[in-house]
Amino acid sequence: MELVQDTRLLLAVLAPLLGACATVAFGKRPNLRDACSFVTAALLFGLIAWIAPAVYAGQILHFPVFKLLPGVSIALRADPLSMIFALVASLLWVLTVFYSIGYMRGLNEHAQTRFAACFALALFGAIGCAFSDNLFTLYLFYELISITTYPLVAHHQDAEAYESGRKYLTYLVGAAKAAVLPAMVVLYVLVGNLDFAHGVRNGIIPADADRWVVTLLYVCFVLGFAKNALMPLHSWLPTAMVAPTPVSALLHAVAVVKAGVFATTRVMLYVFGVEKMASLNLGLPTACFVSVTIVAASVIALTKDNLKLRLAYSTVSQLAYIILGVALLTPAGVEGGLIHIPAHAFGKITLFFCAGAVYVAARKQNISEMGGLGRTMPVTFGAFGLASLSMIGAPPVGGFVSKWYLLRGALDAGSLLAVGVLVLSTILNAAYFVPVVYHAFFGQSAEAKPHNGVREADLRMLVPLSITALLSVLLGVYPEVFMGFAKKVFVVP
């Protein structure tokens, strides 16, 4: 691959930061403030779409910002893995901004300027993570996401929100400080720098490094990036559901958890590398470890009547698919894991958008209260049904593509365990999603009363959730763009 210096990377990273400043500046003029948010999101997506063809053509774009120490710098890079995350985050931010306007105004929420500014800052961190050229830069932007999303989690400013916010920061910042930071120091001593490799096969670990030290470093990174929501460091995610629904969408689909799995896969592939992981036999234990999360979180989701909590535990399970695919150490497995990033993002953001629309239109949060609601909100629950199919892995939506490749990767790796986990989790996915849709269209509410006066939510909410549902279908029918980037990850420069 050709290495090219490109200032567009810096522009893309700075765009959300400038948007946050503009949002605050126009805070007393709501229409102009919200217009700034939307224009910034559209500009960011445009910049990343402008960058994408060069990376797709085989170039690795980079931009050095400044050097701190020998081997430690802040620098940016766009490669195929970067583009998967950056394209997903920037595209969904455009839709989330539009949705948030309808949601926040529909409920007459307080502190809307702070909300919009923190949202933009969270995207600043997410795009910075996507375009990080080294582990030090990735760590800075990763921590920035934790800090800037705290006000969003604690948005309601009541006792429950503050408690959730404290737990959120304790888990995410605490894990990063306790595990990732010391692991970075040891890695720097071993290697002399923190730069990511340009290929996924060899990584940057010296051949003569002690295997137990390397294994310990690996464990620290996998657990330390706790935004990946692997058990047992997952409980911050369901707790954070006290936040407004657009925040839940941000947490689950756009920035936060995707930054966690992105950071984890980036380190697995570009610090340790496929061959080093294979030689140290790290793949199978990782697959076993994340399989527990996949199955256990699905079982817990079955027990939740609150829709957002059910979706939260679904996210815990679904994120582990991505790490499972990479841990298989086969091209098909890695491709399946990476394509599951957009598949999960498009599907899960649709599900949360639908949950928010139901709350705004009918003030319902529990599944048992939604019986028959699909007959008065057919577009919302139709979109929910399509997104559910993606989470289950049924054609013709995006989740089918990712699970197909994951299954192929498991067979290529000869892992019957992974095959069994994929089959079992698919059954469990169907068990906790299908009843929601069935109950909405054919059931009765717990109060056995018709939903008089309930209709579809504001178009500012209905249009985004319809588009994200359509994106799930398009990904299933035309997966070539994201799959093209995923396949290029295994290309050795």
Protein Blocks (a to p, Z undefined) as FASTA:
>chain_A
ZZdddfklmmmmmmmmmmmmmmmmmmmmmklmmmmmmmmmmmmmmmmmmmmmmmmnopac
dddfbdfbghiacdddddfklmmmmmmmmmmmmmmmmmmmmmmmmnopghklmmmmmmmm
mmmmmmmmmmpcbfklmmmmmmmmmmmmmmmmmmnopaklmmmmmmmmmmmmmmmmmmmm
mmmmmmmmmnopacdcfbfklomadfklcfklmmmmmmmmmmmmmmnopafklmmmmmmm
mpcfklmmmmmmmmmmmmmmmmmmmmmmmmnommlmmmnopmmmmmmmmmmmmmmmmmmm
mmpmblklmmmmmmmmmmmmmmmmmmnopaklmmmmmmmmmmmmmmmmmmmmmmmmmmmm
nopabfklmgoklmmmmmlmmmmmmmmmmmnopafbfklmmmmmmmmmmmmnopaklmmm
mmmmmmmmmmmmmmmmmmmmmmccfklpacehiacddfklmmmmmmmmmmmmmmmmmmml
mmmmmmmmmpcZZ
